[in-house]
Amino acid sequence: MIDFRYHIVSIVSIFLALAVGIVLGAGPLKGEIGSTLQNEIAGLRDDKAQLNTERNQLQARLDQRDAYLSAVSGRVLAETLAERTVALVVLPGAGAPNTEAVTEAVQKAGGRVASTTTVSPDWVSTGKEAAARDLLVQQAATATAVDLSTAASLAPRDVLLATLLTRTAPAGDRGPDDESARAALKTLADGGLLSVDAPEFARADLVVVLSGRVTDGSEKTQVATAQRWVGLAAALDVRSRGAVMAADVEPKADGTSVLSTLREDPAVAKAVTGVDDVANPVGIASVVFGLSEQYGGSAGQYGLAPGADAAYAPVPGT
């Protein structure tokens, strides 16, 4: 049996070991330990300085590359979208600079941005706002004679918005005229569901969906919301000559990426082109080339994030 004397001996042994360590550390081993620690600290400082230098050099090279690509983009993109009209659809969380960059790129490519529509989170809400939204959607559909009964797996609201913003081939298009479509969009805008910037509105041939991340709610709620935004992109693709979803995907960012969610849906990923690096010149070029590819009936996933088929979209004519 372990008695009181055993505990006393154990405690004394521990204190003796500590005392010996202190004596050795302050005596014969003091210089060696101190020297070793100082050398290791100096080595770590040198490594950090070297890494910072390499990082700055790499960043400078990237900045030079991006500056060059921006300078020559006009010639590279020229006439890629000649006589094409493009509708921009901006989802919650998409950055304004990306919208501006895509607009400029479409213009450089010879195309015209027919409208820029910023969609409210209420568009995909399942809360108390949903009933009022659906009523407005039905009113706008009735006013423009848009048949929502053929929506199949697509949400009727998404079919309506896609029909108001875009058109299929002129010979096969059955949507409303531009003036009626604009009036219906105003109805939706007055209800707080979206806003439209379109000095010279026209239903467009192609569409770019600028997306971001869903950050509200639990992870399950975020995924469900992202899937509903993917449904809108799918409807825009079906009712137009083609759709591209563009985003700046950051793997470690908070929330759920809408573009990543699209890529997890095989059927939609085969139909809607995705570009995950729209914040840099290569990604911007991929958006334009992706639109051209869509107009020709093909699609792909481009960039550096998971699910990409290639780093950039194929250059037309090569």
N, C-alpha and C positions, 0 to 999 in steps of 0.2 A: 504494500500500500504506500502511496505517495504521502509523506507527512510534511509537517511545517518546515522541518529542517531542509527538506529537498527544495522547497520554494526559496528559502533563504539562500541556499548555495547557488541556485539558478540565477537569482537576481544579482548576487555578488559577481558571478561570472560575467554577466552582461555588462555591468559597470566596469569591470576590469578590462574587458575587450574594448569598450569605448575609450577608456583611459589610455590604453596602449596605442589605439589608433590616433588619438589626439597628440600623444607624445611623438609618435613617428611622423605624423603630418607636420608638426611644428618643428621637428628636428631634422634628422638625416634625409627624410623624403620630401621636405618642404620645397627645396630648390628644384628637384626633378619634376614634381607634380606641377608646380607653378610654371616651369618652362614648357612642359608638355601642353598645358592648357593654353598658354599664350601662343604657342606655335599653331595649335589647332584653330584658335580664333583668328589669327592672322591669315591662315589658309582659307578659312570660310569667307573672310572679307575679300580676299583676292578672287575667289570663285564668284562671289556676288558681283563684283565690279566687272569681271569678264562677261558674265551673263548679261548684265545691263548693257554693256558695249555691243554685244552680239544682237541683243533685242533691238537696240536703237538702229543698228545697221540694217537689220531686216525690215524694220518699219520704214526706214528711208527708201529702201528699194521698192517696197510695196507702194509708197506714196508716189514715187517716180513712175512706176508702172501704171498706176491709176490715172496719173496726170497725162501720160502719153495716150492711154486708151480713150480718155475723155476728149483729148485734142483731135484724135483721128476718127472718133465715132461717127461724125457727120458723113464722112466719105464711106465708111464701112456700112452704115445703115441706109444710105441714100437709096430712095426708090423701093426699098423693101416692102413698104406698105402703100405704095402709090395708089391713089384713088380708093383707099380703104377708110372706113369710118370705125372708130373705136369708142366703146362706152367704158368708162372707168367706174367701178363699184368699190367703194371704200368701206371696209368693215371696221367695227370697233377695235381699237388697239393698233391699227395700221398707222405708220408714221407719215406725217405730212411731207417731209422731204422726199420720201419714196414716191408719193403721188406726183409731186412736182417733177421728179426725175423721169418718171415714166411718161408723163405728158410731153416733156421736152423731147424724149427719144422718139415717140410716135411722130411728132412733127418733123424731126430730122429725117425720119424714114419715109417722109412723103405722105403720111396719113393725117387724119384729122380726128381730134378728140371731140366726139359729138355731144358728150355729157359726162359730168362727174357727179355721181350719186353717193352721198354718205348715208349709210344705213344705221338706224338706231338699234340699240340692244333689244328694244321692244319687238323688233321684227321676228325674233325667234323666242320670245318670252313664252313661258307656259303658266305665268301667274295671272293675276286678275286683269292685266292689260290685254290678255289674249282675246277675250270676247269682243272688246271694242275694236281691236285691230282687225279681226276677222270680218266684222261688220263693214268696216271701211273697205277692206279688200273686195268684198262682195259688191258693194256699191260701185267701186271703180270698174270692176269686171263687167257689171251690167251696163254701165255707161258707155263702155267701149266694145261691147259685144264679144268679150273674150271668154271662150268656153273653158271653164275650169274643171269640167267633169271628166276630161280626158287626161287628167294629171297623172294617173296611174300611181306610181310610188313616190312621185314628187309632191311636195306640199303645194296646195292651190295658190297660196300667197306668193310662193317662189315662181310659179308658172306665170302669174300675173305680172310680176315685176320684170321677169325675163322678156315677156312679150311686149311690155311697154318700152323697154330700153333697146331691144335688139330685134333684128329681122333675119330670117333665113335667106336663101337665094331668092331674088326678086320674083321669079316666076312661081315659086311655091309658097310665098309668104301670104298668110291670111290674117295678119294682125291689123290693128287700127292705123289710120293715117297719123302722121307726126303730130298734127295739132290736137287730135283727140287723145293721143298718148300723153302729150304734155299736160293736158287738162286733168287726166286721171292721176298723173304723178303729183300734180298740185294738190289733189284731194288727199293723197297719202301723206304729203308733206304737211298740209294743214292739220292733219291728225297726229303729227309729231313722230311719224314712223321713219322719215327720211328727209333729206334736203338735196336739192338738185341745182347744180351750177351748169347752165347750158345757155349761153347767149344766143346760139344758133342751134337749137335742139333738133336732132334727127335720130330716128331709130338706127342703130349702128349695125355694121356687119359682124364685128368682133367685140370681145369684151375682155378686160383685164380686171380681175378681182384682187384688190390689195388687202391682205389679211394680216392679222397679228396673233396675239395669244389671248385666251380666255382665262381670266384670273379670279372671277367671282365664284363663290360657292365651294363645295367639296370637290375632290378630284373627280368623283363620279359625275357630279353636276357639270363640271367643266368639260368633260369628254362629251356628254350629251349635247351641250350647247355647241361645241365645236362641230359635232356631227350635223347639227341643223344648219350651220353655216356652209358646210360641205354640200348639203342638199341644195342650197341656193346656187352654189357654183355649178352643180350638175344641171339644174334647170336652165341657167344662163347658157350653158354649153349646148343643150338640146335645142333651145329656141333661137340660136344664132349660128353663124358659120364657124364658131369655135371660141373657146375660153382658155385663158391662162390665169392661174392663181400665182401671185408673187408675194414673197415675204422675206424677211431677214431672220432666218431661224437660228436661235441661240440655244444650244442643247441644255445648258444649265440654268436658263432663265426660269422664272416662276410662271406657273400656269400651264395651260395646254395649247400647243401650237395648232392652229386650224390647218395649215398646210401639211404638217406631219400627220394629222388625223385624216386628211384627204388621201395621203399616200398609203395609209393603212386599209383603205377601201379599194380592193383590186379593180372593181368595175369602174369606179370614178377615176382612179389613177390612170386607167387606160384611155379615158376619154378627155379628161381635163389636164392640160399641161401644167406642171408645177415648176417654179423657179424659187430656190431657197436662199439666194444671195443677192437680192435686188438692191441692196445698199451699196454695191460696188459696180464699176463699169461693165465687168463681164456679165454680171447678173442682169443689168439693164439691157445689154445686147441680146441675152437669152430670151428676155421678154419679147423683144421685137421679132427675133427669129422664130420664137415659139408661136407668135401670132401668125406668121407666114406659114409655118408648118401646119397649124390648125386649119388655116384657110384651104390648104391642100388636102385636108382629111386625115392628118396624122397627129400624134401627140407624144409627149415624153416628159420625163422628170429630170430636171437639171440643177446642178449646183454641187455642194460638198456635204450636205447633210444626209443622214440615213434615208435610203429609198431613192436616191438619185441614180439615173441611168448613165449619165455622163456629166462632166464638169460644166459643159455649156451646150447650148442648142446648136444643131448643125446650121452652117452658113448656107443660105439659099444659093443654088447654082454651083455648089462645090461637090 
